[in-house]
Amino acid sequence: MEAKALTAEEAKKKAVEKYNGEIKDTPKEDDEYHFLMKAATGIYFIKIDARSGKM
């Protein structure tokens, strides 16, 4: 059985929980979510695989 792909909201929650920042942009390209996140320590670009949830 194939795993259910992450929704944009699930991926966003995962990124915020791990890096504790504010999401500025959330485009999805192919099977990846791309987040631009502003945190206290800087601005980060985070990629999350929509199928596996891997960052």
C-alpha distance matrix in Angstrom:
0.0 3.8 6.6 9.3 12.4 15.5 18.3 21.8 23.0 20.4 21.1 24.8 24.7 23.1 25.9 28.7 27.7 27.8 30.8 32.8 34.1 34.4 32.0 34.2 31.9 28.2 27.4 24.0 24.0 21.1 18.2 20.6 22.7 26.2 28.4 32.2 33.1 36.6 37.1 40.4 40.3 39.7 37.4 34.0 31.4 27.8 24.7 21.2 18.0 16.3 12.8 13.4 16.5 18.6 22.3
3.8 0.0 3.8 6.5 9.0 12.3 15.2 18.5 20.1 17.6 18.0 21.7 22.0 20.4 22.9 25.8 25.2 25.2 28.0 30.0 31.1 31.3 28.7 30.8 28.3 24.6 23.7 20.2 20.2 17.4 14.4 16.8 19.0 22.5 24.9 28.6 29.7 33.3 34.0 37.4 37.2 36.4 34.0 30.6 27.8 24.4 21.1 17.7 14.5 12.6 9.1 10.3 13.4 15.6 19.2
6.6 3.8 0.0 3.8 6.4 9.1 12.3 15.6 16.8 14.0 14.6 18.3 18.4 16.7 19.4 22.2 21.5 21.6 24.5 26.4 27.6 27.8 25.5 27.8 25.5 21.9 21.5 18.3 18.8 16.6 13.2 14.9 16.5 20.1 22.0 25.8 26.6 30.1 30.6 33.9 33.9 33.3 30.9 27.6 25.2 21.6 18.6 15.0 12.2 10.2 6.9 7.7 10.2 12.9 16.4
9.3 6.5 3.8 0.0 3.8 6.5 9.1 12.6 13.8 11.5 12.5 16.0 16.3 15.4 18.0 20.6 20.3 20.9 23.6 25.1 25.9 25.7 23.2 25.4 23.1 19.4 19.2 16.1 17.2 15.3 12.1 13.8 14.8 18.5 20.3 24.0 24.9 28.3 29.2 32.6 32.9 32.1 29.6 26.5 24.1 20.6 17.8 14.2 11.8 8.9 6.8 8.7 10.1 13.4 16.4
12.4 9.0 6.4 3.8 0.0 3.8 6.5 9.6 11.5 9.6 9.7 13.3 14.3 13.4 15.5 18.3 18.6 19.0 21.2 22.8 23.3 22.9 20.2 22.1 19.6 15.9 15.5 12.4 13.5 11.9 8.7 10.1 11.0 14.8 16.7 20.5 21.6 25.2 26.3 29.9 30.1 29.0 26.3 23.3 20.6 17.3 14.4 11.0 8.7 5.3 4.4 7.3 8.0 11.4 13.9
15.5 12.3 9.1 6.5 3.8 0.0 3.8 6.6 8.0 5.8 6.1 9.6 10.5 10.0 12.1 14.6 15.1 15.9 18.0 19.3 19.7 19.3 16.7 18.9 16.8 13.2 13.6 11.2 13.2 12.7 9.6 9.6 9.2 12.7 14.0 17.7 18.4 21.9 23.0 26.5 27.0 26.0 23.4 20.5 18.2 14.9 12.6 9.2 8.2 5.0 6.2 7.9 6.8 10.4 12.2
18.3 15.2 12.3 9.1 6.5 3.8 0.0 3.8 5.4 5.2 6.2 8.6 10.0 10.7 12.5 14.4 15.5 16.9 18.5 19.2 19.1 18.0 15.2 17.1 14.9 11.4 12.0 10.1 12.9 13.1 10.8 10.6 9.2 12.5 13.3 16.8 17.7 21.0 22.4 26.0 26.9 25.7 22.9 20.5 18.3 15.5 13.7 10.9 10.7 7.3 9.5 11.6 10.0 13.4 14.4
21.8 18.5 15.6 12.6 9.6 6.6 3.8 0.0 3.8 5.5 5.2 6.0 8.6 9.9 10.6 12.3 14.2 15.5 16.4 16.9 16.2 14.7 11.7 13.3 11.1 7.7 8.9 8.1 11.5 12.7 11.1 9.8 7.2 9.8 10.1 13.3 14.3 17.6 19.4 23.1 24.1 22.6 19.7 17.5 15.4 13.1 11.8 9.9 10.8 8.3 11.5 13.3 11.0 13.7 13.7
23.0 20.1 16.8 13.8 11.5 8.0 5.4 3.8 0.0 3.8 5.4 5.0 6.1 8.6 9.9 10.5 12.2 14.3 15.4 15.2 14.8 13.4 11.1 13.4 12.3 9.6 11.8 11.7 15.2 16.5 14.6 13.1 10.3 12.3 11.5 14.3 14.4 17.2 18.5 22.0 23.4 22.4 19.9 18.1 16.8 14.4 13.9 11.9 13.3 11.0 13.8 14.9 12.1 15.0 14.9
20.4 17.6 14.0 11.5 9.6 5.8 5.2 5.5 3.8 0.0 3.8 5.5 5.2 6.2 8.8 10.0 10.6 12.5 14.4 14.8 15.3 14.8 12.9 15.7 14.6 11.8 13.7 12.9 15.9 16.6 13.9 12.6 10.4 12.9 12.4 15.6 15.3 18.3 19.0 22.3 23.5 22.8 20.6 18.4 17.0 14.0 13.2 10.4 11.5 9.4 11.5 12.0 9.1 12.3 12.7
21.1 18.0 14.6 12.5 9.7 6.1 6.2 5.2 5.4 3.8 0.0 3.8 5.5 5.1 6.3 8.7 10.0 10.8 12.3 13.4 13.6 13.3 11.0 13.7 12.3 9.4 11.3 10.4 13.2 14.3 11.7 9.5 7.2 9.4 9.1 12.5 12.6 15.9 16.9 20.4 21.0 20.1 17.7 15.1 13.5 10.3 9.4 6.8 8.6 7.5 10.3 10.5 7.2 9.7 9.5
24.8 21.7 18.3 16.0 13.3 9.6 8.6 6.0 5.0 5.5 3.8 0.0 3.8 5.4 5.2 6.2 8.6 10.0 10.6 10.9 10.5 9.7 7.5 10.5 9.9 7.9 10.9 11.3 14.5 16.4 14.4 11.8 8.6 9.4 7.7 10.4 9.9 12.9 14.0 17.5 18.6 17.7 15.3 13.4 12.4 10.0 10.4 9.1 11.7 10.9 14.0 14.2 10.7 12.5 11.3
24.7 22.0 18.4 16.3 14.3 10.5 10.0 8.6 6.1 5.2 5.5 3.8 0.0 3.8 5.5 5.2 6.1 8.6 10.1 9.8 10.6 10.6 9.7 13.2 13.3 11.7 14.7 14.9 18.0 19.6 17.1 14.7 11.9 13.0 11.1 13.4 12.0 14.3 14.5 17.6 19.0 18.8 17.1 15.4 15.0 12.4 13.0 11.2 13.7 12.9 15.3 14.8 11.2 13.2 12.4
23.1 20.4 16.7 15.4 13.4 10.0 10.7 9.9 8.6 6.2 5.1 5.4 3.8 0.0 3.8 5.6 5.2 6.3 8.6 9.7 11.2 12.2 11.3 14.8 14.7 12.8 15.3 15.0 17.5 18.7 15.9 13.4 11.2 12.3 11.0 13.5 12.3 14.9 14.6 17.7 18.4 18.4 16.8 14.4 13.9 10.7 11.1 8.9 11.4 11.4 13.4 12.2 8.4 9.9 9.2
25.9 22.9 19.4 18.0 15.5 12.1 12.5 10.6 9.9 8.8 6.3 5.2 5.5 3.8 0.0 3.8 5.5 5.3 6.0 7.6 8.4 9.5 8.5 11.9 12.1 10.9 13.6 14.0 16.4 18.3 16.0 12.8 10.2 10.1 8.1 10.1 8.6 11.4 11.3 14.6 15.1 14.7 13.0 10.6 10.4 7.6 9.0 8.2 11.5 12.3 14.9 13.8 10.0 10.4 8.3
28.7 25.8 22.2 20.6 18.3 14.6 14.4 12.3 10.5 10.0 8.7 6.2 5.2 5.6 3.8 0.0 3.8 5.5 5.3 4.8 5.8 7.2 7.6 11.3 12.6 12.2 15.5 16.5 19.4 21.4 19.3 16.2 13.2 12.8 10.0 11.0 8.5 10.1 9.6 12.5 13.9 14.0 12.9 11.5 12.2 10.4 12.4 11.9 15.3 15.6 18.3 17.2 13.4 14.0 12.0
27.7 25.2 21.5 20.3 18.6 15.1 15.5 14.2 12.2 10.6 10.0 8.6 6.1 5.2 5.5 3.8 0.0 3.8 5.9 5.7 8.4 10.6 11.4 15.1 16.3 15.6 18.7 19.2 21.8 23.4 20.8 18.0 15.5 15.6 13.2 14.5 12.0 13.3 11.9 14.2 15.4 16.3 15.7 14.2 15.0 12.6 14.3 13.1 16.1 16.5 18.5 16.9 13.2 13.7 12.3
27.8 25.2 21.6 20.9 19.0 15.9 16.9 15.5 14.3 12.5 10.8 10.0 8.6 6.3 5.3 5.5 3.8 0.0 3.8 6.1 8.9 11.7 12.2 15.7 16.7 16.0 18.8 19.1 21.2 22.7 20.2 17.1 15.0 14.7 12.7 13.8 11.4 12.9 11.3 13.5 13.7 14.7 14.3 12.2 13.1 10.7 12.5 11.8 14.9 16.2 18.0 15.9 12.3 11.9 9.9
30.8 28.0 24.5 23.6 21.2 18.0 18.5 16.4 15.4 14.4 12.3 10.6 10.1 8.6 6.0 5.3 5.9 3.8 0.0 3.8 5.9 9.1 10.2 13.4 14.9 15.1 18.0 19.0 21.1 23.2 21.1 17.7 15.2 14.0 11.3 11.5 8.6 9.5 7.5 9.9 10.1 10.9 10.8 9.2 11.0 9.5 12.4 12.8 16.3 17.8 20.2 18.4 14.8 14.0 11.2
32.8 30.0 26.4 25.1 22.8 19.3 19.2 16.9 15.2 14.8 13.4 10.9 9.8 9.7 7.6 4.8 5.7 6.1 3.8 0.0 3.8 7.2 9.5 12.8 15.0 15.6 19.0 20.5 23.0 25.3 23.4 20.0 17.1 15.9 12.7 12.5 9.0 8.9 6.6 8.6 10.2 11.3 11.5 11.1 13.2 12.3 15.2 15.4 19.0 19.9 22.4 21.0 17.2 17.1 14.5
34.1 31.1 27.6 25.9 23.3 19.7 19.1 16.2 14.8 15.3 13.6 10.5 10.6 11.2 8.4 5.8 8.4 8.9 5.9 3.8 0.0 3.8 6.5 9.4 12.1 13.4 16.9 18.9 21.6 24.3 22.9 19.4 16.1 14.4 10.8 9.7 6.0 5.4 4.2 7.2 9.2 9.3 8.9 9.2 11.5 11.4 14.6 15.5 19.2 20.0 23.0 22.1 18.3 18.3 15.4
34.4 31.3 27.8 25.7 22.9 19.3 18.0 14.7 13.4 14.8 13.3 9.7 10.6 12.2 9.5 7.2 10.6 11.7 9.1 7.2 3.8 0.0 3.8 6.3 9.4 11.2 14.8 17.3 20.3 23.3 22.2 18.9 15.3 13.5 9.8 8.5 5.4 5.1 6.3 9.4 11.7 10.8 9.4 10.1 11.7 12.0 15.0 15.9 19.5 19.8 23.1 22.8 19.1 19.6 16.8
32.0 28.7 25.5 23.2 20.2 16.7 15.2 11.7 11.1 12.9 11.0 7.5 9.7 11.3 8.5 7.6 11.4 12.2 10.2 9.5 6.5 3.8 0.0 3.8 5.9 7.4 11.0 13.6 16.6 19.7 18.9 15.6 11.9 10.2 6.5 5.9 4.4 6.4 8.8 12.4 13.9 12.2 9.7 9.5 9.9 10.0 12.3 13.4 16.7 16.8 20.4 20.5 17.0 17.7 15.1
34.2 30.8 27.8 25.4 22.1 18.9 17.1 13.3 13.4 15.7 13.7 10.5 13.2 14.8 11.9 11.3 15.1 15.7 13.4 12.8 9.4 6.3 3.8 0.0 3.8 7.1 10.2 13.5 16.2 19.6 19.6 16.4 12.8 10.5 7.2 5.3 5.6 6.9 10.3 13.6 15.0 12.5 9.5 10.0 10.1 11.3 13.5 15.2 18.4 18.5 22.2 22.8 19.6 20.1 17.3
31.9 28.3 25.5 23.1 19.6 16.8 14.9 11.1 12.3 14.6 12.3 9.9 13.3 14.7 12.1 12.6 16.3 16.7 14.9 15.0 12.1 9.4 5.9 3.8 0.0 3.8 6.4 9.9 12.6 16.1 16.4 13.4 10.0 7.8 5.6 5.2 7.4 9.9 13.3 16.8 17.7 15.0 11.5 11.0 9.6 10.4 11.7 13.3 16.1 16.0 19.8 20.8 17.9 18.6 16.2
28.2 24.6 21.9 19.4 15.9 13.2 11.4 7.7 9.6 11.8 9.4 7.9 11.7 12.8 10.9 12.2 15.6 16.0 15.1 15.6 13.4 11.2 7.4 7.1 3.8 0.0 3.8 6.6 9.8 13.0 12.9 10.2 6.6 5.7 4.9 6.9 9.2 12.4 15.3 19.1 19.7 17.3 13.9 12.4 10.2 9.7 9.8 10.7 12.9 12.4 16.2 17.5 14.9 16.0 14.2
27.4 23.7 21.5 19.2 15.5 13.6 12.0 8.9 11.8 13.7 11.3 10.9 14.7 15.3 13.6 15.5 18.7 18.8 18.0 19.0 16.9 14.8 11.0 10.2 6.4 3.8 0.0 3.8 6.5 10.0 10.8 8.6 6.1 5.5 6.9 9.0 12.1 15.4 18.4 22.2 22.4 19.7 16.1 14.2 11.3 10.9 10.0 11.0 12.4 11.8 15.5 17.3 15.5 16.5 15.0
24.0 20.2 18.3 16.1 12.4 11.2 10.1 8.1 11.7 12.9 10.4 11.3 14.9 15.0 14.0 16.5 19.2 19.1 19.0 20.5 18.9 17.3 13.6 13.5 9.9 6.6 3.8 0.0 3.8 6.5 7.1 5.7 4.4 5.9 8.7 11.7 14.5 18.1 20.8 24.5 24.6 22.1 18.6 16.1 12.8 11.5 9.4 9.4 9.7 8.8 12.2 14.5 13.2 14.5 13.7
24.0 20.2 18.8 17.2 13.5 13.2 12.9 11.5 15.2 15.9 13.2 14.5 18.0 17.5 16.4 19.4 21.8 21.2 21.1 23.0 21.6 20.3 16.6 16.2 12.6 9.8 6.5 3.8 0.0 3.8 6.0 5.4 6.3 7.4 10.9 13.6 16.8 20.3 22.9 26.6 26.2 23.6 20.0 17.3 13.7 12.6 9.8 10.3 9.8 9.6 12.5 14.8 14.3 14.9 14.3
21.1 17.4 16.6 15.3 11.9 12.7 13.1 12.7 16.5 16.6 14.3 16.4 19.6 18.7 18.3 21.4 23.4 22.7 23.2 25.3 24.3 23.3 19.7 19.6 16.1 13.0 10.0 6.5 3.8 0.0 3.8 5.7 8.3 10.3 14.0 16.9 19.9 23.6 25.9 29.6 29.1 26.7 23.2 20.3 16.6 14.9 11.6 11.2 9.4 8.8 10.6 13.4 13.9 14.6 15.0
18.2 14.4 13.2 12.1 8.7 9.6 10.8 11.1 14.6 13.9 11.7 14.4 17.1 15.9 16.0 19.3 20.8 20.2 21.1 23.4 22.9 22.2 18.9 19.6 16.4 12.9 10.8 7.1 6.0 3.8 0.0 3.8 7.0 9.9 13.3 16.7 19.2 22.9 24.8 28.5 28.0 26.0 22.8 19.6 16.1 13.7 10.1 8.6 6.0 5.2 6.9 9.6 10.2 11.3 12.3
20.6 16.8 14.9 13.8 10.1 9.6 10.6 9.8 13.1 12.6 9.5 11.8 14.7 13.4 12.8 16.2 18.0 17.1 17.7 20.0 19.4 18.9 15.6 16.4 13.4 10.2 8.6 5.7 5.4 5.7 3.8 0.0 3.8 6.3 9.7 13.1 15.5 19.2 21.1 24.8 24.2 22.2 19.0 15.8 12.4 9.9 6.4 5.5 4.5 5.2 8.1 9.7 9.1 9.6 9.5
22.7 19.0 16.5 14.8 11.0 9.2 9.2 7.2 10.3 10.4 7.2 8.6 11.9 11.2 10.2 13.2 15.5 15.0 15.2 17.1 16.1 15.3 11.9 12.8 10.0 6.6 6.1 4.4 6.3 8.3 7.0 3.8 0.0 3.8 6.5 10.1 12.3 16.1 18.1 21.9 21.7 19.7 16.4 13.5 10.4 8.1 5.7 5.2 6.5 6.4 10.1 11.4 9.5 10.5 9.5
26.2 22.5 20.1 18.5 14.8 12.7 12.5 9.8 12.3 12.9 9.4 9.4 13.0 12.3 10.1 12.8 15.6 14.7 14.0 15.9 14.4 13.5 10.2 10.5 7.8 5.7 5.5 5.9 7.4 10.3 9.9 6.3 3.8 0.0 3.8 6.8 9.6 13.3 15.6 19.4 19.0 16.6 13.1 10.3 7.0 5.7 4.7 6.6 9.0 10.0 13.5 14.3 12.1 12.1 10.0
28.4 24.9 22.0 20.3 16.7 14.0 13.3 10.1 11.5 12.4 9.1 7.7 11.1 11.0 8.1 10.0 13.2 12.7 11.3 12.7 10.8 9.8 6.5 7.2 5.6 4.9 6.9 8.7 10.9 14.0 13.3 9.7 6.5 3.8 0.0 3.8 6.0 9.7 12.1 15.9 15.9 13.6 10.2 7.9 5.7 5.0 6.4 8.3 11.5 12.3 15.9 16.2 13.3 13.4 10.7
32.2 28.6 25.8 24.0 20.5 17.7 16.8 13.3 14.3 15.6 12.5 10.4 13.4 13.5 10.1 11.0 14.5 13.8 11.5 12.5 9.7 8.5 5.9 5.3 5.2 6.9 9.0 11.7 13.6 16.9 16.7 13.1 10.1 6.8 3.8 0.0 3.8 6.9 9.9 13.5 13.5 10.7 7.1 5.8 4.8 6.5 9.1 11.6 15.0 16.1 19.6 19.8 16.8 16.5 13.3
33.1 29.7 26.6 24.9 21.6 18.4 17.7 14.3 14.4 15.3 12.6 9.9 12.0 12.3 8.6 8.5 12.0 11.4 8.6 9.0 6.0 5.4 4.4 5.6 7.4 9.2 12.1 14.5 16.8 19.9 19.2 15.5 12.3 9.6 6.0 3.8 0.0 3.8 6.3 10.1 10.6 8.4 5.6 5.1 6.3 7.5 10.8 12.8 16.4 17.5 20.9 20.6 17.2 16.8 13.6
36.6 33.3 30.1 28.3 25.2 21.9 21.0 17.6 17.2 18.3 15.9 12.9 14.3 14.9 11.4 10.1 13.3 12.9 9.5 8.9 5.4 5.1 6.4 6.9 9.9 12.4 15.4 18.1 20.3 23.6 22.9 19.2 16.1 13.3 9.7 6.9 3.8 0.0 3.8 7.0 8.1 6.1 4.5 6.4 9.1 10.8 14.3 16.4 20.1 21.2 24.6 24.0 20.6 20.1 16.7
37.1 34.0 30.6 29.2 26.3 23.0 22.4 19.4 18.5 19.0 16.9 14.0 14.5 14.6 11.3 9.6 11.9 11.3 7.5 6.6 4.2 6.3 8.8 10.3 13.3 15.3 18.4 20.8 22.9 25.9 24.8 21.1 18.1 15.6 12.1 9.9 6.3 3.8 0.0 3.8 5.4 5.3 6.0 7.6 10.9 12.0 15.7 17.4 21.2 22.5 25.6 24.5 20.9 20.2 16.8
40.4 37.4 33.9 32.6 29.9 26.5 26.0 23.1 22.0 22.3 20.4 17.5 17.6 17.7 14.6 12.5 14.2 13.5 9.9 8.6 7.2 9.4 12.4 13.6 16.8 19.1 22.2 24.5 26.6 29.6 28.5 24.8 21.9 19.4 15.9 13.5 10.1 7.0 3.8 0.0 3.8 5.8 8.3 10.5 14.1 15.4 19.2 20.9 24.7 26.2 29.1 27.8 24.2 23.3 19.9
40.3 37.2 33.9 32.9 30.1 27.0 26.9 24.1 23.4 23.5 21.0 18.6 19.0 18.4 15.1 13.9 15.4 13.7 10.1 10.2 9.2 11.7 13.9 15.0 17.7 19.7 22.4 24.6 26.2 29.1 28.0 24.2 21.7 19.0 15.9 13.5 10.6 8.1 5.4 3.8 0.0 3.8 7.3 9.1 12.9 14.4 18.2 20.3 24.0 26.0 28.8 27.2 23.9 22.4 18.8
39.7 36.4 33.3 32.1 29.0 26.0 25.7 22.6 22.4 22.8 20.1 17.7 18.8 18.4 14.7 14.0 16.3 14.7 10.9 11.3 9.3 10.8 12.2 12.5 15.0 17.3 19.7 22.1 23.6 26.7 26.0 22.2 19.7 16.6 13.6 10.7 8.4 6.1 5.3 5.8 3.8 0.0 3.8 6.5 10.2 12.6 16.3 18.9 22.6 24.6 27.6 26.5 23.2 21.8 18.1
37.4 34.0 30.9 29.6 26.3 23.4 22.9 19.7 19.9 20.6 17.7 15.3 17.1 16.8 13.0 12.9 15.7 14.3 10.8 11.5 8.9 9.4 9.7 9.5 11.5 13.9 16.1 18.6 20.0 23.2 22.8 19.0 16.4 13.1 10.2 7.1 5.6 4.5 6.0 8.3 7.3 3.8 0.0 3.8 7.1 9.9 13.5 16.4 20.0 21.8 25.0 24.3 21.1 19.9 16.2
34.0 30.6 27.6 26.5 23.3 20.5 20.5 17.5 18.1 18.4 15.1 13.4 15.4 14.4 10.6 11.5 14.2 12.2 9.2 11.1 9.2 10.1 9.5 10.0 11.0 12.4 14.2 16.1 17.3 20.3 19.6 15.8 13.5 10.3 7.9 5.8 5.1 6.4 7.6 10.5 9.1 6.5 3.8 0.0 3.8 6.3 10.0 12.9 16.4 18.5 21.6 20.7 17.7 16.3 12.6
31.4 27.8 25.2 24.1 20.6 18.2 18.3 15.4 16.8 17.0 13.5 12.4 15.0 13.9 10.4 12.2 15.0 13.1 11.0 13.2 11.5 11.7 9.9 10.1 9.6 10.2 11.3 12.8 13.7 16.6 16.1 12.4 10.4 7.0 5.7 4.8 6.3 9.1 10.9 14.1 12.9 10.2 7.1 3.8 0.0 3.8 6.8 10.2 13.5 15.6 18.8 18.3 15.6 14.2 10.7
27.8 24.4 21.6 20.6 17.3 14.9 15.5 13.1 14.4 14.0 10.3 10.0 12.4 10.7 7.6 10.4 12.6 10.7 9.5 12.3 11.4 12.0 10.0 11.3 10.4 9.7 10.9 11.5 12.6 14.9 13.7 9.9 8.1 5.7 5.0 6.5 7.5 10.8 12.0 15.4 14.4 12.6 9.9 6.3 3.8 0.0 3.8 6.6 10.2 12.4 15.4 14.6 11.9 10.6 7.1
24.7 21.1 18.6 17.8 14.4 12.6 13.7 11.8 13.9 13.2 9.4 10.4 13.0 11.1 9.0 12.4 14.3 12.5 12.4 15.2 14.6 15.0 12.3 13.5 11.7 9.8 10.0 9.4 9.8 11.6 10.1 6.4 5.7 4.7 6.4 9.1 10.8 14.3 15.7 19.2 18.2 16.3 13.5 10.0 6.8 3.8 0.0 3.8 6.7 9.3 12.1 11.7 9.5 8.3 5.7
21.2 17.7 15.0 14.2 11.0 9.2 10.9 9.9 11.9 10.4 6.8 9.1 11.2 8.9 8.2 11.9 13.1 11.8 12.8 15.4 15.5 15.9 13.4 15.2 13.3 10.7 11.0 9.4 10.3 11.2 8.6 5.5 5.2 6.6 8.3 11.6 12.8 16.4 17.4 20.9 20.3 18.9 16.4 12.9 10.2 6.6 3.8 0.0 3.8 6.1 8.7 8.2 5.8 5.5 4.4
18.0 14.5 12.2 11.8 8.7 8.2 10.7 10.8 13.3 11.5 8.6 11.7 13.7 11.4 11.5 15.3 16.1 14.9 16.3 19.0 19.2 19.5 16.7 18.4 16.1 12.9 12.4 9.7 9.8 9.4 6.0 4.5 6.5 9.0 11.5 15.0 16.4 20.1 21.2 24.7 24.0 22.6 20.0 16.4 13.5 10.2 6.7 3.8 0.0 3.8 5.5 5.6 5.0 5.3 6.5
16.3 12.6 10.2 8.9 5.3 5.0 7.3 8.3 11.0 9.4 7.5 10.9 12.9 11.4 12.3 15.6 16.5 16.2 17.8 19.9 20.0 19.8 16.8 18.5 16.0 12.4 11.8 8.8 9.6 8.8 5.2 5.2 6.4 10.0 12.3 16.1 17.5 21.2 22.5 26.2 26.0 24.6 21.8 18.5 15.6 12.4 9.3 6.1 3.8 0.0 3.8 6.0 5.6 8.0 9.6
12.8 9.1 6.9 6.8 4.4 6.2 9.5 11.5 13.8 11.5 10.3 14.0 15.3 13.4 14.9 18.3 18.5 18.0 20.2 22.4 23.0 23.1 20.4 22.2 19.8 16.2 15.5 12.2 12.5 10.6 6.9 8.1 10.1 13.5 15.9 19.6 20.9 24.6 25.6 29.1 28.8 27.6 25.0 21.6 18.8 15.4 12.1 8.7 5.5 3.8 0.0 3.8 5.9 8.2 11.0
13.4 10.3 7.7 8.7 7.3 7.9 11.6 13.3 14.9 12.0 10.5 14.2 14.8 12.2 13.8 17.2 16.9 15.9 18.4 21.0 22.1 22.8 20.5 22.8 20.8 17.5 17.3 14.5 14.8 13.4 9.6 9.7 11.4 14.3 16.2 19.8 20.6 24.0 24.5 27.8 27.2 26.5 24.3 20.7 18.3 14.6 11.7 8.2 5.6 6.0 3.8 0.0 3.8 5.3 8.9
16.5 13.4 10.2 10.1 8.0 6.8 10.0 11.0 12.1 9.1 7.2 10.7 11.2 8.4 10.0 13.4 13.2 12.3 14.8 17.2 18.3 19.1 17.0 19.6 17.9 14.9 15.5 13.2 14.3 13.9 10.2 9.1 9.5 12.1 13.3 16.8 17.2 20.6 20.9 24.2 23.9 23.2 21.1 17.7 15.6 11.9 9.5 5.8 5.0 5.6 5.9 3.8 0.0 3.8 6.5
18.6 15.6 12.9 13.4 11.4 10.4 13.4 13.7 15.0 12.3 9.7 12.5 13.2 9.9 10.4 14.0 13.7 11.9 14.0 17.1 18.3 19.6 17.7 20.1 18.6 16.0 16.5 14.5 14.9 14.6 11.3 9.6 10.5 12.1 13.4 16.5 16.8 20.1 20.2 23.3 22.4 21.8 19.9 16.3 14.2 10.6 8.3 5.5 5.3 8.0 8.2 5.3 3.8 0.0 3.8
22.3 19.2 16.4 16.4 13.9 12.2 14.4 13.7 14.9 12.7 9.5 11.3 12.4 9.2 8.3 12.0 12.3 9.9 11.2 14.5 15.4 16.8 15.1 17.3 16.2 14.2 15.0 13.7 14.3 15.0 12.3 9.5 9.5 10.0 10.7 13.3 13.6 16.7 16.8 19.9 18.8 18.1 16.2 12.6 10.7 7.1 5.7 4.4 6.5 9.6 11.0 8.9 6.5 3.8 0.0
